[in-house]
Amino acid sequence: MPKLLPVSTLICLALILVGINRGFDVSDEGFYVLLAHPFQENQSGIFNYDLFFKLFYQFTGIHFGIVGLRILRLLSYGLGAFALAVFYRNVGSENQLSPKIFLLSLLGLFAGYGFLPASLSYNHLSVVLAAFWLALISSQGFVWKKCLCIGLLIALLVYVKVTTALLIGVLTLGIWVFEKRLNGKALLSLIIPFFALEVLFFSTLGQSAIFRLQEGLAVQTARADYHWWTLIKHTAVGGFWCLLVFGNAFLVFRMIKKPIFQALLVLPSFLLVFFLTRVTEEWNHFFLLSAAVVWALLFAQSRFSQLASQAQVWTLLLLVFPFVLHLGSNVYWLRIGIHYLVFWILAWLIWEKNQGLQVGKWVNYGLAGASLVWVFNGLWWHPFEQKELWKNTESWEYMPGKTILLTPDQLFSLEKLQTEVGEEEEVLAAYRISGIPFLLGKTLPKSPGFWDQEQLSYFFPKGDDGKVILYHPIQDLPDHFSNDHIIINSWE
């Protein structure tokens, strides 16, 4: 195993751990931490994994704060890397787990730090659960216990991201039909775990995902950015641009043999697509488009038909897996696809093993370097919706015994807001600033996040009922709301 892999992993871990108590994004991360808050309401929720945190608190009294959720995310990535190493062992019919594959998988998962905040969220949970699904579905045998475990994973995904649960459920059935193993007992194994969890939550918390989703899906799809066609477009557009880069590179690699001429033809078109698709200040899609070039190189240098039949199935599955996991997200695939890059990396390694290519060493070098860029840029230099992490130097206690380092300006703003808000236990925050009430030790009424006017109108059809409102004026408040609110112009 190349020494650069453990070295890169250790540096990434150090960057993550040193920054684990610094900085906070009040938009998305505010939503994540409130989902883990045991006293936060989540009416009509489409993300319902908060039920697990509420149940855990009821039995243990433990409340995960910002640092706790960041540690959970890091631990979940370690477990996900282990699951992917098991998957690779199963596919390659190897006798033992490969430390190299574990480290490559971990570094690939670290790509997730390149975009969005550092705390645990449905994005990270869906990737890790998908990794365990791959480990199970690729294992030998077809026993009742294995089917139940797969059913449990799909059940967990219902609470994390329901669209992913449905698609992976369909993939599971498709694989079992292909293997001629689908029967009534197998179907029951997919259903029983979910209903067992629903009974558990309803009997202990009086809440369940089914009742929430009945209203939640209707509320969510009523929002302009969650229309079904819009969600499909967010995924399809990413696939289109990747396919465009792939097609051009494939033709060049097939028709031209000299590397210098290949580079001269591929690079300009690649950069053109990169700049055309750079709709924000982020540039993580550079790696996704680069990955499309790697796919083109593999298809051009060797024949897919020469792969073993089992390797063909797994390679194709891993090729489409990032799009499967993304479907249902209201963020363009080229922005968030970096979270799913690890599955393409595994596909390349499977292809290399079957064809005896030399792509492996380039994956080692490239991933070791890229992971350092992802973690440093995504956590420290350009953290999501925040200033540079090293500017967070002042300690703020947002709950008894729970602190986070913030910038001096943020600390000043919070101290002022603390006086204005007073002793209210619930504070309404609109829009996309759920984290500010959380830092003040408050919760939000009815939902952990309000993102637009339509959502706010649905939950408060009669107005604000005199509640204290923190208002970030990116959109007007509904007409029936009062003018008595605290304006939050900026937070960074």
MOWO-V104402 format. One record per helix or strand of 2 or more residues. SS is the DSSP state (alpha for helix, beta for strand). FROM is the first residue (numbers start at 0). TO is the last residue. If there is no record, write none. Layout:
BEGIN
SS_FROM_TO / SS_FROM_TO
END
This chain:
BEGIN
alpha_2_17 / alpha_27_34 / alpha_49_59 / alpha_65_91 / alpha_98_113 / alpha_121_136 / alpha_143_159 / alpha_161_177 / alpha_183_204 / alpha_208_221 / alpha_223_225 / alpha_227_254 / alpha_258_275 / alpha_284_300 / alpha_303_305 / alpha_308_325 / alpha_332_354 / alpha_358_380 / alpha_388_390 / beta_393_398 / beta_401_405 / alpha_407_420 / beta_427_429 / alpha_433_438 / alpha_452_458 / beta_468_470 / beta_485_486
END
